Amino acid sequence: MSADTNQPDTTETTDTTETPARTGPSVIAAMVRRLPNGPGVYRMLDRKGDVLYVGKARSLKKRVGNYARIGGQTQRIARMIAETAAMEFVSTQTETEALLLEANLIKRLRPRYNVLLRDDKSFPYILITRDHPAPQIVKHRGARNRKGDYFGPFASAGAVGRTINALQRAFLLRSCSDSVYESRTRPCLLYQIKRCAAPCTAEISLEDYAVLVKEAEAFLSGKSRAVREDLAHQMEAAAERLEFETAAVYRDRLAALSHVQAHQGINPQTVDEADVFAVHQDGGQTCIQVFFFRTGQNWGNRAYFPRADKSLDAAEVLGAFIAQFYDDKPVPRLILLSDEIEEMALLCEALSLNAGHKVEVAVPKRGEKRELVEHALSNAKEALGRRLAESASQARLLAGVAEAFGLDDAPRRVEVYDNSHIMGTNAVGGMVVAGPEGFEKGQYRKFNIKGADLTPGDDYAMMREVLTRRFKRLLKETGRAPGGGDAPDQAAPPHPEDGADAPVSTDDPGILDVVEDDDSPWPDLVLIDGGQGQLSAARAVMAELGLEDVPLVAIAKGLDRDAGREEFHIPGRQPFRLAPRDPVLYFVQRLRDEAHRFAIGSHRARRKKALAANPLDEIPGIGPTRKRALLRHFGSAKAVSRAGLADLEAAPGISAQMARQVYDFFHEGE
């Protein structure tokens, strides 16, 4: 199931001859005259050089020429055209190569106006290694460069873990690392609880262990019925020989296999290898449910919620989604869809080129394949229903936050700050982000406190450093203030040209949503874990940066630090409390606790790293070889620090000059 990525033969050109001050149709029209009629990929860039949109074309000249006018475009496309200050082009040999390159660039550049595949984590696999006499069964994620047999993809790491646990009970394969395997002198606990055959201590011969490995591979390859029948036959034979303990072992292995299959749900009879995609839209959102079937077994499903404009129908979103989905994943031989998509033949050709084997994309109308699609569609509807319900609840809570703290509108982005340290050491500031869809963990940030003039334990100074670094960088990156105005000494952002709001339909399938203020990195509310002192420090930072319109709220722990008795400090208002059973209070507590958890976790990681640091690493000229020589001779870094000059010179591989350098490093004040 490995996939070789074929790199297209491309020629890239960048047209930036237009002055950066110009944007809009005139810029695009000037470029069209120099474009070829062949296939390729184009990128639209704004004044700052950020990519607005990536598209592919059978003819670059004709496709880009469609953008040379604003009249007759939808508001969304007109806005994109108005912001375009430059374009980049890549010519390809075929339209198929253009489609593959387009998907790769969209995932890498994440343009505002394209379909964006969110939550795109790599899928886990089960790996049975082939680089050791006693193969190991492990969970694997990432590049498949280790020698062995890979089975997957599975929808989640939890599914892989449960399957491996059951397979260990069924086939008694080891899961320990090679180093642990080599160091064992007696069987471990897994052998005692009958989850490993213990080849490490020769409790089973390597020949017999290889039989167990072969059975496990047969089961994962779809030959589960044959494996079960063989185990049942051996159990009956052992019982006839009155070897009841042996028969009980086979019985337990059969029960473990039954447990695996019982948690797989639907296992099709006529589909050996396929991915099933079903799309459902409701409430302005889109859910795409993906089911994975390999070796005739259901290996799980996952729901995706791609960012898509409300005007696009389900088929348009699905078509743009699939090309990105398989950009870095192995492609099965069959892909089943719930909706017909445009350019299906081109997609088949592109996926076949990417996978190195023929790929069929189909929309089944009847039979078991249609039942699989219907099952995926029902799951998509349920997943989207749950998401809409959660979003509605989150929206009500954010509206309550706006009312409680006197905001004009419900905040779209809430940033929560907290610091963590022990007596001022290894101080770390944490920022967590929440919005209409809950916590945005990809937006979390940690700040290693590094101010040389800070008094250890000065929480106010730490907060000032964190907020200063955060908002200085935000001003630099965005070039504008949170209210939409210009930041100090920054160029004004581009404005749409006249006619940008002319609403006319378009058949360009790749254009997706422009989340205008929703995607703004500026917070609508800043929550600070602390009291009046932290609030004053934050206000001073904002005043210094000219950001007086950023709403600030400090959360002070109540009397006796009791949850539910928090006091809220807002500039210009007296401290106040919320009702003990107010849902908004619970919501703000959850935000505060998440920031606290994140800051403490970051602090512990930094402290652990500091504890593991070796002072020898800080000595100039001491590399790995000399470091090993010193540690072997003296036993520890502390012993090296206490050694005299003569003792250091006696260490093998340490010259007199290097010994003096090491001695001076530890005795600087003497």
KOLVOVEX-561429 format. One record per residue: y, x, z of N, C-alpha, C in turn. Coordinates in pm, whole numbers, plus 50000, padded with zeros to 5 digits. Layout:
BEGIN
YXZYXZYXZ/...
This chain:
BEGIN
498805008250000500005000050000501265008650000/501115021649968502305029949961503065027249833/504355029749835505205026949721505995039449687/505945043449560506725054849513508035049749456/509125055049506510445050749458510805058849335/510965052049223511345058449100512865059149092/513385071049086514825072649078515275070348935/516205061148911516665058348777517475069848721/517395071648589518195081448520519595075748504/520525080648583521855074548586522925084748556/524025079948509525215088048489526365081148558/527015087948653528045081548733529415086348689/530325076948681531705080148651532595072848749/533695078848783534665072648873536005071848803/536525059648797537825057748733538855054948840/539595065148872540665063648972541995068348914/542125066948781543345071548717544525062848751/544265050348796545375041548830545985045848963/547245044148976547925047249102547415038349213/547215043549334546705035349444547595023649479/548865024149437549765013349473549465000649393/548735001849283548454990249200547094984449234/547014971449236545764964549257545724952349167/544514946849148544404934149079543914935348936/544064924748859543524923948722544014935048630/545264939248646545794949548556545044962648572/544654965748695543874977948721542514976948652/541854965448668540524963548609540614963548457/541644956948401541784956248255541944970148195/542664979048265542844992548213541525000248208/540594996748295539305003748299538324998348195/538434985548164537464979148075537444986047939/538594990747892538674996547758537815009047744/537525015747857536775028247850535315026747893/534855014447911533485012347957532515011047841/531255015347862530225013647757529664999447759/528944996047652528294982947644526904983047707/526464994547758525124995647813525024990747956/523804990648013523594985948151524104995948252/524334990948373524774999748479525184992148603/525754999248697526194993648825527664997048843/528434987448893529854989748917530184987049063/531194994349113531674992749249533174990249247/533604980249319535034977349334535504982949467/536624990449465537144996949584538564992049612/538894991649741540254987849779541125000349791/542344998649842543295009749849542805021049938/542045017750041541565027950135540295034750087/539765030349972538535036149921537275029349970/537415018650049536245011250096535685002649982/534365001949976533714994249870533794979449902/534334971749809534444957249825533204950049775/532684954849661531574947649598530784957149510/529474955249507528584962749418527864952649331/527884954749201527204945649109526514953348999/525554946848934524864953048820525144944548696/524974950648582525304943648457524414948548345/524084939448255523384943448133524354950648041/525604946348043526674952847968527854954548062/528144967048098529254969448190530574964448133/530774966448006532034962647944532264947647955/531234939747925531394925147927531534919948070/530684925048163530724919848298532044923148366/532454935748360533704939548426534884932848360/534774930148229535854923248160536104909348215/535074903148273535244889848332536174890048452/536324901948516537184903048634538624906948599/538934908148470540254912848428541314901848435/540954890448487541914879448503541574871948631/542594866648696542384858848817542224844148784/542944839448684542824825448647541404821848608/540954810248657539604805848627538554811148723/538974817748831538044823048930538124814649057/537074815549137537114809149268538024817149360/538374811249471539254817949566538634830949614/537324830649637536634842449688536704854049588/536374851149461536384861749360537814866149332/538754856849331540144860349307540664869849415/540264867349538540694876249647540124890349627/538854891049587538234903949564538944911449451/539264904349342539954910549230541334915549274/542034907449352543384911049395543374923549483/542294926049557542234937549645541734950049575/541214948849453540614960149383541694969849337/541584982349383542534992749343541885003349255/540565004149255539835013949174538405008949157/537715014749058536325011049034535515023549003/534245023049039533305033849008532145027848930/531605035648838530565030648749529405040448743/528205035048734526995042948714526245036848596/526085044548489525335039848372523855042648393/523015033148359521565034548372520895032548236/519655036348227518925034948101518565020448073/518195013148180517764999248162518414990448269/518364977348245518874967948344517994967948469/516714970948452515804971648566516234982648663/516574994348609517055005248694518365001448761/519204993948690520474989548748520234980348867/519234971448856518924962348967518464970049090/517584980049071517114988049184518244996049248/519105001749164520225009549217521205000549290/521444988649238522354979249302521874975949444/520574972849457520034969449588520174981149685/519934993249637520055005049722521485007149770/522445005549681523845007549716524354996749811/523914984349792524354973549880523894976150022/522644980450038522124983050172522824994950237/523185004850156523795016950211525285015050239/525985008150150527445007050161527894994350233/527044983850234527354971250301528724965750262/528934962750133530244957550090530504943650145/531784940350158532174927550219531734915650136/531724917150004531554905549917530124903849865/529174911649914527794910649870526924903449972/525744899649929524714895150023524384906950114/524384904450243524064915150337522834911350416/521814919550402520564917550474520734923050614/520784914150714521014918150852519694919350926/519724926651039518524928651122517394934751040/517754944250955516764949950864516084961950929/515224959451026514494970151091513204972951013/512724985351026511494988750960510324981451027/509284979050949508124971851000507104981551059/506424977551165505394986151223504064984751148/503274995151154501944995451092500924999951196/499664997451166498555003351242498055015251162/497955026651227497515038951162496225043751226/495225046151142494005053051185494075066951123/494265077051207494555090451159493335096651091/493645106551005492585113950935492785128950947/493565133151046493815147451063493145153051187/492085146251236491385150551356489925146151345/488995153851400487585149951392487305136351457/488075132751560487935119651624489195111651595/489215103551489490425096351450491005087951563/492315086851562493085079751665493675067151603/493765056251681494415044051634495735042651710/496835041651634498165041351695499065031851618/500155028251683501215020851616502115030851546/502525027651424503345036951347504535029551287/505685036051291506895030651229507645042251165/508175040051046508945050550979508195056250860/508575068550823507985074950705506495077050726/505725073850623504265074950634503815088550579/504115099050656503785112450611502605118550686/502025111250780500855116350851499595111950777/498645120950768497415117950696496615107250769/496235096750697495475085950759495555073250678/494975062550730494975049550664495945040350737/496865034450660497895025750716497565011250684/497695002650784497424988450768498664980750814/499204972650725500404965150756501094960550630/502344956050640503164956250761502884944550854/503134946750982503084936051081504514931351109/504644918951150505964913051167506704918651287/505984923351388506654928051508505804938651577/506474946751659505754956951736504814950351836/505214938651888504344931551982503034927451918/503104922851791501884919051720500974931051700/501564942551671500764954651653500114958651786/500894958151893500354961852024499194953152066/499334939952046498244930752082497004933351996/497234935951867496104938351778495394951251815/496154961851845495534974651882494744973152012/495284965952108494544963852234493224956852209/493264946652122492014939552092491054948452014/491594956451921490714965251842490104976151929/490834980552030490254990252122489064984352196/489164971652236488034965252304486884962752207/487234960552079486184957251982485504969651927/486264980451905485694992151838485775004951921/486385004252040486375015352136486995027952077/488075026552000488745038151941489775043752038/489965056752032490905063352122492345061052075/493275060752171494695059452139495505070952197/494845080352263495545091452326495995101552221/496975109652256497465119852165496435131152153/496595139352049495655150252027495695160352141/496895162752197496985172452307496255167352431/496385154452460495665148652573494165149152547/493775146152423492355146352385491755160252412/492475170652372491935184252386491875188652532/492725183052618492775187652758491855179852851/491185169352804490365161252893489095168752934/488765167653062487515173353112486575162553162/487125150453181486285139153219486905126453158/486125115953142486645103953076487815097953153/488745092153079489925086053142489625071553179/490665064653228490505050953274490105041453160/490575044153039490245035252927488745034752902/488075045952926486615045952913485995037453022/486555038053142485985030553253486125015453233/487205011153168487404996753146486924992453008/486115001252943485454997952816486444995052704/487445003952693488385002952582488435015852502/487535025152531487455037652455486055043152470/485535049052361484185054752365484175068852422/485335074652449485475088052510484795099052429/485185100652302484655112152227485205125352280/486285124852359486915137052410485975144852501/485135137952575484205144552667482755142852622/482595139652493481265138552432480425127452494/481095116852543480325105252589479695098152470/480245100452354479695095552228479805106952128/478815108352042478855119051943479895115651836/480385125851769481375123551664480785115451550/479485116851524478845108951418478855094051454/478475090851578478485076751619479915071351628/480855079951668482255075651674482765072551534/482335080251435482755077751297482285064051249/481125059351300480635046051265481595035351319/482065037351443483035027951501484335027651420/484785039451376486005040151295485795032751163/484635034551103484365027750977484355012650994/483805007851106483804993351132485224988051151/486064995651221487454991451242488204990751110/487985000351024488655000250894488164988550809/486884985650817486364974350742486994961350790/487154959850921487764947650974489214946550929/489984957550938491384957250898491544955950746/490504959150672490564957950526490144944250476/489874935150568489554921550527488084918050529/487234927350571485804924750575485374920550715/486174911750772485934907850911484624900150926/484284891650827483064883750837481844892850840/481824903050753480684912150750480564919950880/481694924050936481674931551062481154922651175/481604910251179481174901151285479674898251273/479204896151152477774893351132476934905351174/477414917551145476664929551182476604930951334/477744928551401477754929551547476864918851611/476894906751555476044896151607474574899651592/474214905551477472814909551454472404920251554/473284930151579472934940651674472834935151816/473664925251852473594919251985472254912152003/471834904451901470564897351911469404907151919/469474917951840468394927851843468294934551980/469434937652041469414943752174468864934052277/469194921052264468664911252358467164909952345/466644910352220465194909352200464484921352260/465174932952261464554944852321464774945152472/465364934252526465654933052669466684943352717/467494948552623468574957752658469844949452677/469884942652790470944932752810472324939252829/472384951052885473684957752899474254961352762/473414965952673473864968952537474294956252466/473504945552486473874932752424475214927752476/475464930052605476744925652662477914933352600/477704946052566478764953852500479094947652364/478054944252288478294937852157478954924252175/478564917052278479174904052305480674905452330/481034915352412482454917452441483224921652316/482604929552231483284933652108483504921652017/482534912852008482704900651928483814891851983/483884890952115484934882752178486314888552148/486414901952144487704908152113488114905251970/487164905451876487494902251737487914887651724/487274878951796487664864751795489074862951848/489434871051947490784870252004491824874251899/491524884551820492464888751716492674877551615/491594871851566491694861751462492274848651515/492084845851642492634833551699494154833851703/494754845851711496204847051718496834849451581/496044848851476496604851251343497064838451275/496694826951328497114814351265496374812251135/497114809251028496524806250898496014819050834/494734819450799494154830250721493664824350589/494384827150478494054820650351492724825450294/492124816750215490844819950152491024825650013/492114821849945492304825849806493414836149787/494074840149893495164850049884494784862149965/494634873449896494234885649964495444893650011/496444895049925497624903049958498854896449900/499764892049986500964885149939502014884850049/503274883850006504384880550094504914866950052/505194858450150505654844850123507084843450175/507994839250087509394837450122509754822650109/510364817250213510854803450209512274803350262/513164796250193514574796050230514994781850263/515824780750367516344767650408517794769450449/518624759750409520054759950442520434747550521/521314749550616521824738350695523004743350776/523994734850793525134738350876525884750550830/525874753250698526584764950647525874778050669/524634777850717523874790050739522574789650659/521994801250639520774802750560519734810150642/518514805050639517374811950702516314814750596/515834826950591514724830750503513564835150590/512484827850581511284830850659510304838650571/509794849850623508884858350548507554859150623/506464856050553505114857350607504414868650533/503634876550608502914887950550501404885150556/500784885450441499334883750432498754896350369/497824902850440497154914750390495674913350420/494874917750325493414917250336492944903350381/493584892950329493204879350363493534875150504/494364883050575494704879850714496214878150728/496604869250818498014866950847498484877250948/499384885950906499864896550994501274893751045/501624881151054502864877451121503974873251028/505054869051086506204864351010507494868151082/508574868051008509884871551063510954863150995/511924858751072513034850751019514254859650999/514914858150884516144865350854517264855250833/518464859550870519644851050853520704859050778/520554860350646521504868350568522894862250570/523894870750565525264866050561525544860750420/525854848150409526024842050277527154831950281/527894831250172528974821450163528394807350154/529114797950211528614784250217528484777850080/529224783049981529174776849848527944780649768/527214790849811526034795249737524824787049776/524014783449676522824775649706521694784749751/520584778649792519484786249852518894796249754/518744792349627518124801249529518954813749507/520274812449504521144824149484521014833849601/520984828649721520844837449837519484844149837/518434836649806517074842149806516934853149702/517474851049583517354861149478518034874149516/519234873249575519934885349617519234892049736/518594883949819517934889049940516704897449905/515894892849811514604899249785514784913349731/515764915349642515964928649586516284938749695/517094934849792517404943849904516214945649997/515454934950016514344935250112513334945950075/513034947449946512004956849904512564970449863/513834972949895514404985749857513674997449922/513204995850046512545006750117511235002350182/510604992050125509354986950182508284986350073/507004987750111505934986350012505884972049960/505614970749831505634957649766504194953149743/503844940949785502484935849758502354931949610/501144928549571500914924949432501344910649401/501534902649503501924888749482503034885049578/504084878849525505194873849606505364859049574/505264850749677505384836249661506714831649715/507414823349636508754818749672508774803549684/509714798849764509874784349777510804778649672/511644787049609512624782449511512634791649390/512904785849275513084793649154514384801549165/514324814249126515514822649131515864827448990/517124831048972517534836348843516934850148819/516754853448691516264866548650514954870148719/514024860548727512754863248794511944873748719/511984873248585511244883048506511804897148530/513134898248538513744911348564513354916348703/513294907348801512894911148936511454916148938/510554909348866509154913748858509074927848801/509834930148696509814943248631510344954048724/511434950848796512024960648886511084963749003/510484953549062509574955849175508324963349131/507834960349011506664967548958506994982348938/508204985048888508634998848870508735005949004/509244999049103509415004849236508075007249305/507134997749288505854998549359504825007149288/504975008949158503975016549083502765008449045/502794995249063501724986349018502344973048981/501584964848912502114952048866502354942748984/503514936448984503894927049090504164913549025/503544903149080503754889549030504634881949129/505684875549077506554867049157506394852749105/506044843549193505744829849149506224819749250/506454807549200506774795849283505604786149268/504634786249359503434777849342503774763049352/503054755149275503284740649272502184732849342/501004738849356499894731449416498904741349477/497924735949546496844744049601497214751249729/496354760849768496534767849894497814776049896/498184781549782499414789549779500624780949809/500634768649757501744759749788501754755949936/500574754649994500494751650137501074763150221/500834775450177501414786850248502934786450242/503474783150125504924782350111505484771150196/504804759650197505274748350278505254751950427/504234759350468504164763550608505324772950642/505614782150552506754791150574508064783450576/508184773350489509404765450484509634757550613/508564752050668508704744750795509134754250907/508634766650904509054776451004510514780450984/510954781050858512364784250832513274773350886/512874760650867513674749550917513754749851070/512624752551135512624753151281513464764751333/513344776451268514114788051312515614785751296/516004779751184517424777051163517924766551260/517094756551290517474746551389517734752651525/516854761851565517054768551695518334776851693/518584783451582519784791951573521054783551578/521034772151509522204763451510522464757951650/521364754551720521524749451856522104760251948/521594772651934522114783552015523574786351981/523894785751850525274788151809526204777551864/525744764951865526574754151918526834756252066/525784760252139525954762852282526904774552304/526734785152223527604796752236529054792952203/529214784552102530564780252063531244772452176/530474763852244531054756252356531474765652469/530654775852495530994785252602532234793352566/532324797752440533504805352399534754796652403/534604783852368535734774752380536144773152527/535164772952617535464772252760536154784852809/535764796352754536424808852790537894808452748/538144803152627539524802152580540354793252672/539774782252716540504773052805540744779352942/539734786252994539854792053128540884803253132/540974811053023541834822853023543104820852942/543354808452897544604805452829544734811252691/543634812252617543684817252479543984805752384/544604808852272544934798452174543694792952107/542714801652078541484797552009540294804052077/539124798552048537894804552100537734818652043/537454828452125537364842252075536154844151984/536364851251874535264854851784534614868051824/535364876351892534834889451934535344892452074/534434893852167534754897152306534204911052336/535064919852384534634933252423534704934452575/533634939752633533544941052778533344955752812/534144960852907534134975152940533724977153086/532954987853107532554991653242532295006653244/532465012953359532195027153376531065029053475/530365040353462529265043453554529255058453580/529095062153707529035076253744528495077153887/528175089453930527805091954069528735102854122/529635098854208530635107954264531395115254153/531625108154042532405113753933531625122153835/530325124753862529535133253772528895124953663/528735131153545528095124653430528695110853404/530005109953410530675096953394530555092053251/530265079253237530105073053106530795059553108/531525056553001532105043352981531285035752879/531095022952904530305014652813531105002952761/530904999652633531534987952572530454979452508/530374966752547529454957452482530284946852411/529694940952308530404931352224529594918552217/530294907252228529664894152216530514885552124/529854875752061530544866751970529794853751956/530064846351851529404833351831527894834151822/527354845551785525904847151772525294854851888/526024855751998525494862752115525924877252117/525144885652185525474899752194525244906752061/526234914452018526134922251894525784936651932/524504939251951524094952152005524374963751911/524454960851783524824971451690526254975951704/527074968151776528484971651797528734978451931/527704979852013527884986252144528335000852123/529135005652218529595019552213529575025552354/529255038252362529345045352490530345056752475/531025059952585532055070252585531725080152696/531395092252658531195102752758532565107152807/532855104852935534155108152991534295123352993/535325128652925535455143152914536855148152941/537695140053006539035144653040538995155753143/539545167253106539475178853196540345177153320/541385168853309542305167353421541985155353509/540825149053486540465137353566539985141553704/540435134353805539895136153939538525129453945/537485136453987536155130153992536165117154071/535645106754009535585093854076536805085154055/537785089653976538995081853950538685071153845/538305059353890537915048653798539065044453707/540285044653759541415040353678541635050153562/541565063053590541755072953485540625072153382/539405069553430538295068153337538515056353243/538965045053298539215033453216540325036253115/541355043553158542425047053065541905055452950/541035065152981540505073552874539665065552776/538795056852828537925048952742538745039952649/539695032652706540485023452625541385030852527/541915042252568542755049952477541955054752357/540775060252382539955065152271539515053752180/539145042552241538685031152161539785025752070/540945022952125541975016252046542765025851958/542845038551993543435048151900542595049151774/541285049451793540395050251678540465037351595/540565026051663540645013251593541915012651509/543025017351563544275017751486544125026951365/543485038151384543325047651275542425042051165/541345035051204540385030151105540885018051029/541605009151097541994996651033543384997150974/544255005451030545605006050977546424993751003/545984985251093546754973351126546514969351270/547454961851324547354957251462546524944651470/546064940551589545144929251601545704916251549/546994914251558547554901551512547624900251363/547184910551289547234910251144548414917851090/549334922251178550474929951133550104944451115/551084952051067550824966151041550844974051171/549994983951177550044993151291551215002551273/551655008851379552785017851366552495028951267/553475031651177553395042551079552205041150986/551775029050956550665026950866551145018950747/550505021050631550865013650512550424999250524/551184990350463550844976150468549584973750389/548734964350431547524961250358547834954050229/546914954250131547174947350006547214932250026/548004925749944548104911249949547594905549819/546924893749821546444887549699547604884649605/547334886249477548354883249377548474868249357/549514864449284549734850249258548534844649183/548184832449217547054825949152545734828749218/545724835849331544464839849394543704828149452/544324816749463543654805349524543194795149421/543194798649294542804788949192541324786049201/540904773749239539484770749259538794766749130/537954775649076537174772648958535784778048980/534754771348929533374775348952533084788548882/532054795448930531604807948869530104808648877/529504816148782528044817648786527654831648825/528544839248883528204852648929527364851549055/526054854849050525164851849162525284861349280/525904872849261525884882649369527004881049469/528054873649433529204872949522528844865149646/529144871149760528884864249885530094864549973/529874860950094530994856550175531954867550213/533184863250224534224871550279534514866150417/533974872750517534214867850653535544873850694/536594866850674537924872550687538154877550829/538654869150916538904873551053537614875151132/536524868451086535274869251161534754883551166/535004891351061534514904951056535524914951110/536624910451163537644919451213537114927351332/537344940451334536884948351450537784946751571/538894939551557539804937751670539284927051764/539284929851894538794919751989539804908552009/539294896452026540144885152063540284884152215/539434891452286539504891552432538854904352482/539504910952578538964922952640538724919952788/537454920952830537084918952970536824932553033/537364934553154537224947353223536584944753359/535544952453387534894951253518535754958553620/536474951053700537344957053799538414947253844/539324952153923540374943453976541734946553919/542774944854003544144946553958544424960753913/543794970553979544014984553941543544987553801/542314983153767541804985253632542634977753528/543104965753567543944958053474545254965353448/545854970853551547104978253533546894990453443/545774997453462545475008953377545325004653231/544644993353208544454988353071545794984253010/546634977653087547934973453034548794985452996/548704996053076549475008053044549035014152911/547715014252888547205019752762547685011252645/547584998052657547994989252548549494990452520/550274991752625551714993152605552035006252534/551325016852571551565029852508551215029552359/550195021852322549765021152183550465009952106/551325002352172552014991552104551134979552076/550164977052162549204965952142549364955752254/550544950352265550824941152375550124927652360/549634924452237549084911052215547574910452230/546924921052283545484920652309545244913852443/544584902352447544344895452575543454903752667/543894905552790543164913452889542814904853009/541574906053058541134899153179540284908853259/540594910353388539794918753477538954909853568/537694913853586536764906053669536494913853796/537054909253906536854915954035535734908954110/534864916954169533774911254249534364904054370/533744892954405534264884854513534004890754650/534354883154752534144887354889532664890354912/532404901954974531004906354998530244908254868/530994909654757530384912254625529404901354586/529684889154631528794878054601529034872954460/527954870954384528074864854252528514850354269/529444846154188529974832654196531314832054266/531724843354327533014843554397533934853854333/533724856554204534554866154132535984861154119/536904870654125538314867654101538704873153965/539494865253893539924869253759541414872653763/541744884053706543134888853703543614888853558/544684881853533545284880853401546764884053414/547324892153323548754895353332549604882553335/550524882153430551434870853440550904858953517/549694859853572549124848753648548594853853782/548564844953876547964848154005546444849053989/545784857754066544314858054060543734844354091/542634841054024542034827854043540524828954031/539854818354070538394817454059538034805453974/536834806053919536284794453851535354786953945/535114774353916534224766254000532854772854008/532214772554124530924779554141529854775654040/529854763253994528814758953901529334757553758/530454763453731531034762753597530194770953499/529734765053388528954772853290529724784853236/531034783653226531834795053178531724806753275/531664803953405531504814553504530184821853484/529104814253465527804820553440527844828953312/528524823853211528624831053083529364844353102/530494844053171531264856253193530474865953282/529744860753379528884869353461527844876453375/527284869053280526284875153193526894886153106/528114883853060528804894252983529044906553071/529534904253192529824915353283528554923053318/527464915753344526204922153381525624930253266/525814925453142525314932853027526094945953011/527404945353030528194957753025527774967353135/527494961953254527054970153367525704976653335/524784968853280523464974253245523584985253141/524414982953040524554992852933525205005652984/526245004353068526925016153121525995024253211/525235017353297524305024453387523205031353307/522685024453205521645030653123522155043053051/523385042553000523955054252934524185065553033/524635062053154524855072253257523545078953296/522505071053313521215076753352520675085953244/520855082053118520395090553009521145103853008/522465103253032523245115553035522855124153154/522625117753269522245125153388520875131853369/519955124553307518625130153283518705142153190/519555141053089519715152252997520325164253067/521275161553158521905172553232520915179453325/520015171353386519015177153476518045186053401/517765181953276516805189653197517425201753130/518765202853134519435214053069519105227053141/518985237653063518665250853117519915259553109/520355265353220521575273653215521455285453121/520245290053091520075301152998520565297452857/520545284152825520995279852693522485282252673/523235283752782524685285252774525115299852761/524185309152772524545323352765524625327552619/525755332752573525855337252434524855348252404/524185347152293523225357352252521815355252301/521615345252387520265342252436519675331352349/518755335252264518065325652179516715321852237/515925314352162514615309852213513695321352253/513705332552177512785343552206513135350352337/514405353952355514805360452480514685350852598/514965338052574514845328152681513395327552730/512445327352637511025327152676510645339952750/511185351152704510865363852770511365363952914/512575359052937513115358653073512325349253162/511995337553110511255327853191509855332653222/509215339353128507875344653155507925355653260/508985363653256509065374953349509475370553489/510425361053497510955356953629510405343653679/509865335353590509255322853633510145310753624/511475312253644512395300953639513795305953612/514665296453569516065300053544516765303853674/516405297353784517025300853913516685315153951/515445319453926515065333253957515835343053869/516095339253745516895347853656518305349253712/518885338153762520255338653814520375347353938/519285348954014519315356854136518905371354113/518435374353994517915387853967519045398053961/518725410054004519675421053994519705426753855/520685435253830520835440953697519635449353658/519115457153752517955465653723516725457153691/516565445853763515435437053735515545430953597/516745427353557516935421653424516635431853315/517055444153336516785454653236515295457353224/514535454553330513085457053327512335446153252/512975434853225512295423953155512005428053012/510815424952960510465428852823511385422052722/511835429752624512665424352517514115422852552/514535427352672515935425952716516545439852723/517555442052640518235454952638519185455952756/519705467952779520645470052888521915462052867/522365461452742523575453652712523355438752736/522185433652693521895419352713521675416452861/521075425652935520895423753079522245422753148/523195431353107524535430653165525205417253134/524995412353012525605399552973525025388053056/523705388053079523075377653160523545378653304/523615390953355524045392853495525475388253515/526355391653421527765387753433527925372653424/527075366153347527185351653332526955344753467/525995349553545525675343253673526495348753789/527215359853768527975365853877529425367853832/529955357453772531285358453713532345361353818/532225355453935533265357054037533155369554119/532135377754097531905389454182532565401854121/
